[in-house]
Amino acid sequence: MTVWGAAFKPNTDDIRDSPALAVARKLHELGATVTVTDPKALDNARKVHPELDYVEDPIAAVEGADLLLHLTEWPEFSRVDPGQLARRVADATVVDGRGTLDVDVWGTAGWTVRALGRA
């Protein structure tokens, strides 16, 4: 599974109290292989959570993933072509924990989308 986001908010490398890393760590503890990507916070995340896998490119990070968790609302993530991603994953399912992905666009590209706070 892939987690988009390590920083507690976009435009920072600060991972203190990061909900995204808390989720990634818990999923790892439960036995999942978790790959994390983030535009700025990967170095800090690696130091604190070396048990997780890290990939700098958000597109490469989803290779073979059975689930994508969008947990930090970086604008870079919202601009990724979901059609391009769908060809790389094992299962095109995304949980948008930030509510910033266009559900219609992602659905049209073949994704099953679960967006927190939205029907």
C-alpha positions, 0 to 999 in steps of 0.5 A: 500500500502507498501513503501519499504524505508524511508531513503533518501539513503541506509545504513543510518537512515537519512530521511532528504529530503527523497523522499520515505517519501514524496511519502508515506506522500502524498499518506496518505494525499490522503487517502491511508493506507501506511505501510513503512518498512526500515532496519535502518530509521524506528525510525526516520520516526516514529518521523516525520511521526506518521500518517504512519504505520510501519513494520520492516520486508519487507515481513510482510509489504506487507501483503494485500497490493494492491501496493508495491513501492520500493523507497530506494535501500536497498540491502535487498529489492533486495534479497527478493523472489518475489514469496514469496511476491506474496502470501501475497499481494492483488495485485502483482503490484510493482513500482520500483522507484530505478531500482534495482529489476530484472524485469524478475524475478519479472515478472516470479513470477507473478508481474506486474512491473513498473520500472521508467526509463525502458520500 
